[in-house]
Amino acid sequence: MKIGIISDIHDNLVNLRKALKKIEDEKIDKVFFCGDLVSPFVIDFIAEENFLIPIEAILGNNEGDIPMILGRIEKHDLNFTYPKDMKFLEEEIDGKKIAVYHGDDPKKIQDLISSGKYDLLCTGHNHHPKIEIVGATLLVNPGTISGYQEGKITNERSFAVYNTKDNQAKIFHF
């Protein structure tokens, strides 16, 4: 299965449109969203774009009106879900144990890696794309959709694609 990994939209609809198109072009089966959607209108935008690939999301540290975000998902009947915990997702796909966590607590990231439970850990938060093998875990930070890094607007916009078949990931810049 090909899984898209995105993070840190921060309301940037122009860049989100570009990312969604590239994700569709890559024939992705599912998207994991690592948080910081921010405003409820982003959900309206995803619906207007008619983006049909299922999205499993967790909250970041900058989300706005969470009840309104959830209400808009329901209103548009999107295949966009949050786990019960809303800040942490774990799932097994094709025999790969996967965790999704925003990344705002470095100790929690280390604890998740040290647990040895996960083949893949997806994080965001710092807006810097990175793929690294740490112990038995493939750590993937897809970077940012927003194009905002370290206090300035940049051309660094990215997402990642993970393939469960070969346990490999790749960063896509757009």
N, C-alpha and C positions, 0 to 999 in steps of 0.2 A: 504494500500500500504506500502511496506517495502522500505525505502529510506536509502541508504548508505551515510554517510557523511565523507568526507576525507579532509585533509588539509596539507599544507606544505610538498610537495614532495621534493623540493630543489634538483632536478635532481637525486635522489637516485633510480635508476632503479631496483636494486636488491630487495629493500624493496617494491617498487611499484609492482613488479611482485607478491610478496607474498600477498600483500593487495588485488590486483585484483582477485587473485585465491580465497581468503577467501570470498570476496564480491560475487563472482559467486556462491560459495558453500552455501552462506546464502540465495540464491534465491532473490536477491535484484531486485526491479523493476526500480529504478532510482538512480542516484548518484548526490549529491550536492558536488561540490568541492569549498572549502573556500579560495582558492588562494595559491600563491607561488609554482606554477609549475616550474618556473624559465626559463628553456631553451627550444627552439623549438624542440630539438630532443626528448623530453619527449612525444610529440604528435606522432612522428614517432614510438616510442616504443609502445605506446598504440595501434596504428594501427597494428604493427607487432604481438602483443599479441592477436589480433583478439578479443578485448574486445568489446562486442556488447551492453552492458547495456548503455542506454542514460546517458550522463553526462551534467549537467548544472553547469557552472563554473562562478566564478567571479575572478577578478585580486587581487593579494596580493600586498605587498609593495616591492617585490623582482623580479618581472617579468623582463625578458630580452627583447628580440626583439619581441614586441607584434605584429607588422604586419607580421613577419615571423611565429609566433605561429598561427595566424589566417589563413595564407596561407597554412600551413601544415594541418590544420583541413580541409580546403577546398580540398586540393590535395588528401587527403585520404578519403574524403567523410564520415567523422566520424559523429556520432550522439553526437557531443560535441559542446555545444552552450554557448555563452556569452550573457547576456542581453545587450540592447542598452547602458545602463549606464556603463557596464563592471565592476563596483566596488560594485554594490548592486543588489540583486535579490530579488524579492518578488513574491510569487505565492500562489494560493489556491489549495490544493489537499484534496479531501475527506472532505471538509468543514473546513480544518485546514489552517489558514493563516500562511505562512512560510516566513521568511526573511533569507537571507544569506549575511553576511558581513565579510570581512577578520578579522577585530578586532584590527587594528592598532591604532584606536582612541577610547580610553575608554569612552569619553564623548558621542560619537555617539552610542556606545553600550548601555549606560545608557538611552539615548534619545529613542532608539528603544524599550527598555524594558518599559520605562515610558509611552510610547505612548499607551500601552494597546492594540495595534492592532494585535499582533502576538501570536499565540499559540506556535510557535517554532521559535527560533532565533539560527542560526548556525554561529559560528565564529571559527577562528583559531588563527594564528599569534604567540601566546606565547608557542606553542608546548606542553601544559599541558592539558591532557584530563580532562573533567569536565562535569558533568550533574547536573544542579541545577534548581530548580523552583524559579523564582523571580517574585512575584506577580502572574499574570495570564500566564506568559511566561515560557516555558521550554527552558532553555539556554543550548546549547550543543556545547562544544568544543571537536572535535574528537581526539585532540592531533596531533601528527605528523607522517607522513609516513617516514620522513627522518631518524628518530632515533637520531636527534641532539637536545640537550637541554642545555641551559645555558652554551654555549661555549665548550661542549664536546660531543663526540659520546657516546650514551647510548644504552641500549637494550629496551628503552621505545618507542615502535612503536605501533600506534593504529589508529583505525577508529571507527566510531559509526554507529549504525543502529537505525533508528527511525521508529516506526509503527504508521501510521495515525489512525488506528482503535482504539487503546487504548491510544494514545498520550504519549507513553513511549519510552525511548531510552536506549540503552545499549552500553557500550564501549567494543570493542574487541581488545585485545592485541595479537600481533603476533610476 
